Every structure is written in structure tokens, then in C-alpha cells.
Amino acid sequence: MFETLDASINPEGSMDLLSRAEVAKLKDTSRGGLYQLFRGCSLAVLNSGQDDALKMYDVYPDFDIRVLQRDRGIKLILQNAPAHAFVDGQIIKGLQEHLFSVLRDIIFINNKLGELALDLRESEGITNAVFEILRNAGMLVTGREPNLVVCWGGHAISRDEYDFSKEVGYQLGLRGLDIVTGCGPGVMKGSMKGATIAHAKQRYDQSRYIGISEPGIIAAEPPNAIVNHLVVMPDIEKRLEGFVRLGHGIVIFPGGVGTLEEILYILGVLSHSDNGDLPFPVFLVGPAGSRDYLTELDRFLAATLGEGIRNLYEIIIDDAHLIAAKMIRQMHKITRFRQRHRDAYYFNWRLTIPDIFQFPFEPTHPNMAALQLHSGLEGFQLAANLRCALSGLVAGNVKKNSRDAVARLGPFNIQGDADLVANLDRLLRYFISEGRMMLDGGRYTPCYTLSRS
């Protein structure tokens, strides 16, 4: 039923020039402890565009990938690879590039990053690590004024929401803006697809469609084929920091718990007092049919984080032209601000990210139950803890290890103040009723329970 084939793949894009020492390390890696990580991410790349993302390990149990050493560099040997990744026996060019981007980032993160002696127990060390990963991947381009728009939103969306994301991407692209997403399907694909058409019309030949993923999420959201720059971060926290350090503004479309996690992250960061004068536009958007969604989301944010949180974002409904027009004006404002403060265009060093947003959160049953969700916390601290809770729900929905843990131990328990828990429960029930909690659109069985602490 699922056709496979064998192939040998030459380097393309990120790793076409390697030293003998680098080749030796890659050969060692293919036999070492990183193999399963590399295999899983590679299979996700080759499974791009398919509907069986969460089942791909069962569908292709015999898939294998090996690194072959040659004097001129490396070659990847694929066995039992998904046939849909090939055309007439030749791998699709974009997927070929993505395979070597995965290899580049896994090798850099697990081998070379350690040589820099960065202290990942400190905020500065974590930010420097994010910088080094992005620089190694070629994402930090000098000489360009701010033009990167981060587009967040769901994979489980309606046709109207998908079409609207394409129209927004199109309007952004007409104005010479590039797109950064989580690189998966749904909104992430739609916004990029719209921008490609606009860029073609404008004869814009420096298009960047950047996808930022991480190993735990890439299996559920394989990179879409439009992505021409793929980066695989080591964990969700560095992935989120990568978005806000690299991007200049954010457009957030309707989505589920993953989108809510991203919203809580950026609003929590921006609510820190150090970031009060920093221009960083955040638009919550959707077509006319998503008005109720945006209303529920806005109500939840104000009820949990306070009325003042509304000053950090703007809601725009059913007006793609207005979104793009406002974003390009904000880009000019950001350019002037960074010129005045002598800041880099390509990496937002000035943004303060409290370490509570940076330290990796492991969504185990004890860690989820121990989260402090109390209204007495500072706004950014409560946003950070809510972000961790939502990260756990994402893991319980789509990440294999967490799904297995929930199946074995039962749902995660999230505890907090009565009003806060009630507001979270209302929003999550709304997401479920809207079909926003499952990748495949099937019946959702909650991976969580909520209770008063």
C-alpha cells in the first residue's frame, strides 16, 4: 500500500562543502547515539505533505538512512524511503535540501555547539546558542532591512482560514516581506504559498521562506515543500526564541493549543518591563468566520493576564490588505528604531527574554502537576507557566513519548486558581468543539484534566 524505494543522495544546499574531519564526524554519527534522532527527522522530511504524519513510524518501519564517507564529501544512502518523496526516481529538490539541513543542525548542535563552551544554565548562554545555530544555518543575513514576518497558526484549520492565510501571505509578499513559520501544513503552508505568488509577480528573487522546527514536533508537522531554509532547533524553547530573535513582526492566525502556547510566549516576553519601548508588532487575525475564535481568545488573554495585555496586540478581522499595510509601516518603524540604537537588523539582541521562558520544560506528569498557575504571579511569570502547561498539551497530543506516557499513566493533571482554571477550561473546550485539537481531525480524547489547587 505504501510504496518505498532505495536511493543515494548527494549534498544539496547546506552541506555541499565539508572537510575530512567533518566527514569523519558524520560517519561516526551515523553509527552512534544520534542515529535514531537523525532517522526520525529525516523520515519526517521525506513524509512532507502526507496525511499519516503521526503514524509514519508504523507505516515505514524499515526505513533506514546512512552517511557514506567519500573523499569529496558525503552521500546519504536511503533504504525503504517513502516513494512520494521522489519523481521518476529522483528526490524532490526541496526535500533533498531539507535532509541536509537536518543533518547540518543535528551535527552542529550535538558536536560543535559544545566546543563553544556556552553556559546553557544562564540566559545569555542560551541566547548565544540560538544565535550560533541560526548563524551556522545561514539564517543571519546582513545588509537587509527588517522584512521577516513570523506567521503562527494551526494545522487543523478550516478552508476559509487556510485561504485567508494565503491571502495575507500574498499581501505581505507584494510588499517584499519574507515569511518565517513552524514550517508545517495549514497556516504555515498557506502563508508561504501566498507569498510565493506575490514574490513571483514582483520578480522578487531573494525570497526567504524560513521554517523553524525541533525534533519532537517535526514528526507531527513535517516541513512543507515551500520552505527553502529549514532550521531544526534542539527544543521548543530555543525554537520559540529563534522565531522572536530572527523575526521582526508576528501575524497569528487561528489555531489550537500549539498556537496558544506561542501567543503566551510572545505576550509574556513583551509584557516584561525591559521591553516596554521595543517595537514588535503582534497581530491576531482571521477571516470573518473566525470572529468567535478571536473573541474567545481575546477574552481568555484579558481574563488571565489582565486587561493591559490587550495593549500588546491588535486584532484584525477579514482584511488581509490592512494587515500587510500595517506590518510594512511597522517594519519602517523598526528600521528607524534599530538605526537609532545601533542594533542589528538580523538578530534582536535588545529583546529581553526572561530565563523562565528559556529553560527547557519537560512535560512529565509530576512537572505538569507542579506548575504554579496563580493570579498573584507577575504577568510574565504566569504567562510562562501557562505556556509550559500548553506545551505539555501539545506534547500529549502529538509527541510520541508524551502520548505513550499518557496512555500508560493517564492524563496530565493541571492545577491552578479556580477562576484561572475555569477560563482555561472554557477555551480548551471551545478548541475541542471547533476541531482544533487533533492533527488528523478525528475525535479528540483529552490528554489532560483540570482541577483547583
Secondary structure by P-SEA (a helix, b strand, c coil): cccccccccccccccccccaaaaaaaaaaaaccaaaaaaaaaaaaaacccccccccccccccbbbbbbbcccbbbbbbccccccccccccccaaaaaaaaaaaaaaaaaaccccccccccccaaaaaaaaaaaaaaaccccccccccbbbbbbbccccaaaaaaaaaaaaaaaaabbbbbcccccaaaaaaaaaaaaaaaaaccccccbbbbbcccccccccccccccbbbbcccaaaaaaaaaacccbbbbccccaaaaaaaaaaaaaaacccccccbbbbbbcccccaaaaaaaaaaaaaaacccccccccccccccaaaaaaaaaaaaaaaaaaaaaacccccccccccccccccccccccaaaaaaccccccccaaaaaaaaaaaaaaaaaacccaaaaaaaaaccbbbbbccaaaaaaaaaaaaaaaaaccccccccccccccccccc
